[in-house]
Amino acid sequence: MTMDFASRVQRVEPSATLAISNLAAELEADGVDVVDLSVGEPDFDTPQNVKDAGEDALEAGHTGYTSSNGIPELKEAIAAKLDDDGLDHDPENVIVTPGGKQALFEIFMSLIDDGDEVCLLDPAWVSYEAMVKMAGGTLSRVDLSPHDFQLEPALSDLEAAVSDDTELLVVNSPSNPTGAVYSDAALEGVRDLAVEHNITVISDEIYKEITYGVEPTSLGTLDGMADRTITVNGFSKAYAMTGWRLGYFAGPEELIDQAGKLHSHSVSCAVNFVQHAGVEALENTDEAVVEMRDAFEERRDMLADLFADHGVDVPVGDGAFYMMLPVDDDDQAWCEGAIEDAHVATVPGSAFGTPGYARLSYAASKERLREGVERLAEHGYI
Ligand SMILES: Cc1ncc(COP(=O)(O)O)c(C=O)c1O
């Protein structure tokens, strides 16, 4: 029997990041030592107090369903965190999800109808495109690569890319895959266009806690943006909790009502005891977050210096733990070659909409980063 698959799944490809990780895993299974710079997760363990809170919650019997949008304690802690960021959200206007990815999926599915236009700033995280396509949307894209991945100098391109037909714009600052943190002037430019064309904006702030010497502004704090911004965040990156699957979004009440239907009919709720651990993560991890951030910053600087020593100038962002290494035009072939010859795993920029680059994650030890650069140099990849 052959199954007749829905066009919504046939429109998308599997995640390119995962494809490279799988290739790395296969080589490793054959005994090859791969320097894996392809992964988008911190190489730290979840802070002990968060693990303890999860275990305590399990012991205390927090193992059943919770109310669909999340336990009140966590929604309150999230509203307090958003308040620290200058965003005013009632806990009732928060939905707690199994990961930021699910939050984004619910938002796209709630807002995008067949043919609706979504604007992305390229390079853009791989799953936005896939989610938009699954929702039936079309894409308009703005290429930030000629501007060292900054948005401010690309505002005129953004102006050309949006119109009254644009339903949604996605802003991800700090950015995966570039690490760029957009300036206030850039965000104000986004605001002006969003207001002019009545566009809803997703502000994906999942890397907000991981910045180096800058304080990123939350888009929803700008005048005119409160009722048109949906703020997405999660626990994976800031608190090294990728496998716990916990995230959230906050937005206008009408969106929460609509997306809440999707949420309750799909996941029911995020995992009960994980939500309790999330409260601990938000309230008692300042020190651990600073330690991880400092380590990432040192690695970023070291990696940029190592590339500079080899004559390669890599645009360095002020956040997240990624950089985009300029490579051959055929970045796919470059990445495949780098993993096969040099045993260094990276992700092709084309997966993010920007060929000619490879995304490197510096969520790896300094020794491994050094080893990775040496191998790339040895095999003629830089
Ligand atoms: C930009 C961005 N948004 C959202 C996510 C989703 O993360 P999670 O589902 O683990 O919370 C990721 C993960 O890689 C990401 O890089």
The ligand as an SDF file (V2000), in Angstrom:
LIG
                    3D

 16 16  0  0  0  0  0  0  0  0999 V2000
   16.0490   30.7400   17.0080 C   0  0  0  0  0  0  0  0  0  0  0  0
   15.4810   29.5740   17.7140 C   0  0  0  0  0  0  0  0  0  0  0  0
   14.1980   29.6240   18.0990 N   0  0  0  0  0  0  0  0  0  0  0  0
   13.6260   28.5950   18.7350 C   0  0  0  0  0  0  0  0  0  0  0  0
   14.3300   27.4430   19.0000 C   0  0  0  0  0  0  0  0  0  0  0  0
   13.5850   26.3250   19.6910 C   0  0  0  0  0  0  0  0  0  0  0  0
   14.2300   25.7960   20.7970 O   0  0  0  0  0  0  0  0  0  0  0  0
   13.4670   24.8430   21.8040 P   0  0  0  0  0  0  0  0  0  0  0  0
   12.3420   24.2010   21.0920 O   0  0  0  0  0  0  0  0  0  0  0  0
   14.5020   23.8660   22.2490 O   0  0  0  0  0  0  0  0  0  0  0  0
   12.9730   25.7130   22.9280 O   0  0  0  0  0  0  0  0  0  0  0  0
   15.6630   27.3330   18.6100 C   0  0  0  0  0  0  0  0  0  0  0  0
   16.4270   26.0940   18.8100 C   0  0  0  0  0  0  0  0  0  0  0  0
   17.4110   25.8040   18.1830 O   0  0  0  0  0  0  0  0  0  0  0  0
   16.2540   28.4360   17.9610 C   0  0  0  0  0  0  0  0  0  0  0  0
   17.5410   28.4200   17.5880 O   0  0  0  0  0  0  0  0  0  0  0  0
  1  2  1  0
  2  3  1  0
  2 15  2  0
  3  4  2  0
  4  5  1  0
  5  6  1  0
  5 12  2  0
  6  7  1  0
  7  8  1  0
  8  9  2  0
  8 10  1  0
  8 11  1  0
 12 13  1  0
 12 15  1  0
 13 14  2  0
 15 16  1  0
M  END
$$$$
